[in-house]
Amino acid sequence: MAGKHVLGIATVLVLTAGVSACSSGDDDADGKKDGAKGASSTKGASESQVVRAAHQKTTAADSAKMSLVSEAAAAGKTVTVRGTGVMDLEEGDSTMTMTSQGQQVEQRVLDGVVYQKAPAEQRAQLQLPKGKTWMKIDPAKLNGAGGQVNDPAESFAYTEGVNDGDVTKVGTETVDGTRTTHYRVKVAVKDLAKGDRAKAEQLREQLGSSTLPLEMWVDDEGRLRQETIKLTLKPQAGGAQKDQTVTSTTTLKFTDFGVEADVEAPPSADTVDVTKKLADASKAGGTA
């Protein structure tokens, strides 16, 4: 039972990170307007320059439809989550409907805070107050308790610092009918930790490496079309259950740039903050 609960938390956090993928950049062109500019500006650029510029060029499209597939495994159990929705690429706000194991979750991300309307069974497990149908999760307040899942996936926003030695061009591939160039990127763990040495050391210990592997597919206009990250996260030293290694694969895709994306927080009367509950449960499960 503990393994199942921890896995559920891991899945929530992977999704949280995935939908905040492209929240940097402030260009004001839409998908059609930036097309010619993006195509010309990447000509002659090095592989690392293309990768560093990808998020800026993607956010310049203002918004897009997105799809997400995330598979997480721990304690012999595997959960696959599929989601579709829209994202405000400039602000990082999004709305998504996710399905897993026959159940559906509505999720919104606004100003970096995650809101989820989970199935009644999950709400009962978390013992939400009567009448509260939406859960509020603030990743910034999870600190180390959720970092083993959330922080590595934040690598989506940390490719700006890569150099030529960190990027390998795999080749040209078609993603959903669009021609793209596939890049393999190594993201430094220290960049994920945002200068926090203790967190950087924790991540290095759990990943068993000083870098994080990232796959990117960039279109001819320099925009991100697909991104995949595969992680194997070892239990943190001192955890209650030392055998609960978490493995995950998350793939995020963007299409239909310029689509309308209007995200609002759910009514406060229907919402309860479960950030501390998730952090405490993660610590008890030994994955933090």
N, C-alpha and C positions, 0 to 999 in steps of 0.2 A: 504493500500500500504506500509506503514511504517513497519507493522508487517511482511509482506512478505520479505521486503528488509533485515530487521534484521535477519530473519530466514535464509536467504541465507548466510549471513555473519557467523552466528553460524555454519552452516553446513560446510563451508570452513574451519573454525578453528578446528572443531572436527576432520575432515579428516587430517588436518595438523598434529595434535598431534598423531593421530593414526599411521601414516606412519613413525613417528620417534620413534616408540615404543622401539626398541631394539638397540639403538645406543651406548651402553656401552659395554666394554669388548674388549680384544685384543688377545684372544687365536688364534692359527693358524691351528687348526684341522678342517677338513671338516666334513660333516654330517656323512659319513661312518666311518671315522677314529676315531671320538670321541665317537662312539656308546658304545663300551665296557667300555671305561673309565668312561663315564657318568653314565652307569648303576651301576657300582661297587662303584663309589664315593658317590652315594646317599643311599646306603645300610646303615641302622642304623642311618641315619641323622634325626634330629628332623624336624617337619613340617616347622618351620621358617627357618631352614638351607636349606631345599629344595627350598623354595620360594626365599630366598636371592641369591641362586646360579643359579636360573633358567635363568636369563638374560645372565650371563657369559657363561653358557653352550649353550645357544641359539646362541649367537654371535660367539661361537667357530665353528659353522657350516658354517661360512662365508657368506652364502646367502640362500635365500629361496623364494619360491612363496608365495604370501600372498593374502588374500581376506578380504574385509572389508564390514560390513553392519552398517550403521549409521542412526539412526532415531532421528530427532530433532523436537520439537514442541514449538511454541510460538504464542501468540495472536490468538489462535484458529486454527492455520494452522500447518500441519505436513508435513515434507519432509523426504523421505527415499532415501538414497544414497547407491548404491552397487558398489563395486570396486574390480578389480583384477589386480595383477601386480607382480613385483619382488622387492626384497630388498637386498642391501648389508648390512648384519646384523652387520658387524664390523664397517662400516663407518656411517650407518644410512641413506645412500642415497637410493632412490627408484624411481620407475616409475610405474604409475598406470593409468588405464582407468576406469572412473566412469560414471555411468548412474543414472539419476534421472528424473522422470516425462517425459520420452521420450527423454531427452537430454543427450548428452555425453560430458564429460570433460576429457581431458588428463592432468595428473598431474605428475610433477617430483619434487623430493626433493633432493637438492644437498647442502652439507655443511650447513644444517639447514635452508636453504632458499627454499621457495615453489614457483614453477612455475606452472601456470595453463593456459591451452588453453581452454577457455570457449566458449559456443555457442555464435553466433553473437548477439542474443538478450541481453544476459547478458553483453557483451562487450559494447553494445550501452547504456545500463542503467548506466554503470559506466563511460560512455563518454570517452572511450579510444581513443587516437589519431589515425587518419587514418593510416592504414597499420600495426598497432600494434595488434597482435593476441594473444600474451602471456602476462599474468599478473604475476608480481613478488611480493611476499609477504614475508616480513621478520618478523617472530613472535617475535624475540628479540626486535624489535622496536615498537611493539604494546603496550608494557607496560600495564598499567591498563586498557586501552581501550578494549583489547581483552582478558584480563586475565580470565574473568568469564567463557569463553568456553575453551580456550587453556590450561591454567595452570592446571585445575583439571585433564584433560585427560593426562597430562604429568606424572601422577602417574605411568604410565607404566615403567618409569625409576627410580622410587623411592621406590622399594621394598627391597633394600639392607639393610635398617635400621630397618626392622620389627623384633619383638621378638616373643616368643612363645605365648604371650597373644594377639597378633595381628592376628594370623593365626588359622583358623579352617579347619580341613580336612573333606570335605563333603563325599567323597567316590570315588570309582573307576568307571569311565565312559568311553565309547568309543566315540571318536571324529574322524569322517571321516575314520573309520576303524582302528584307532590306539588306543590302550589302554592308558588311562591317569588317573591321580589322580587329582580330583577337590579340589581346595582350595579356601576358602573365606578369604580375606585379608582386614585388616583395615590399610589404609595409613594415616599417620599424616599430617594434613594440613600444619603444620609448615615446614615439609620437602619439600612440593611442593613449598613453598614460598622462599626456598633457603636462609633462614636467614633474609628475608625482613619482619620486624614485621608488617608494614602497609599493605603489600600485604596479609600476613597471616590473619590479622584481617578482611580484605575485603573478603577473601575466606570463613572464618568461618561464617561471616555474611550472605553471599549468600547461602552457603550450609546448614546453620543452625546446623553445627556440627564441631567438631575439627578433625574428621577423614573422610576419603573418602572410600566408599566400592568398592572392586575390586574382580572379580572372575577370577581364573587362572586354566588352565588345563595343567598339566605337564606330559610329556611322561616318559617311563621307563628309558630313558637316561638323564632325568633331563632337557629336552628342553621344552620351551613354545610352546604349540600347539594351544591354544585358550585363549583369554582374553576378558572379558566383563566388561564394566563399565556403571553404570546407575547413572545419575545425575539429581537433581532438583535444579536449580539455581535461587534464588530469585533476584528481581531487586535490584540493588545497591542503597543505600540511596542517594537521590538528583537527581536521574535519571529523564529524561523528561517524560517517560511513566512507571509509577510505577506498572502497572498491568502485565507487560510482563515477567512473569516467564518462564524460558526456561527449558524444560526437554529433556534429550537425553539418548539414549542407543547406545553404540558402541561396536561391536564385531569384533575382529581381529583374523585371523587364519593364521598359518604357515604350509606349506607342502613342499615336494620336496627340502629338504635341500641340498645345494651344487650346485643349478642351477646357470647358468651364469647370472650376474646382472651388466650391464654396463650402467651407468647413466651419461648423458651429459646435460648441460644447453642449453636451446634453443638459437638461434642466438640473440645477443644483439639488432640488428636492428629491430627485431620483438617483442621486450619485453619492457613493461613499468611497473615501480614500482607503485603499488597501495596501499602500506602499509598505508600511511597517510590517503588516501581516506577511507579505511576500518575502520581505527581507529576513524576517525571523524564521519563516519556514525554510528558506534556502540555507540558512546557517544550520538549522537542525538537521537538514538532509545531508550536510557534509559536502555540498557543492560550492560553497563559498569560502 
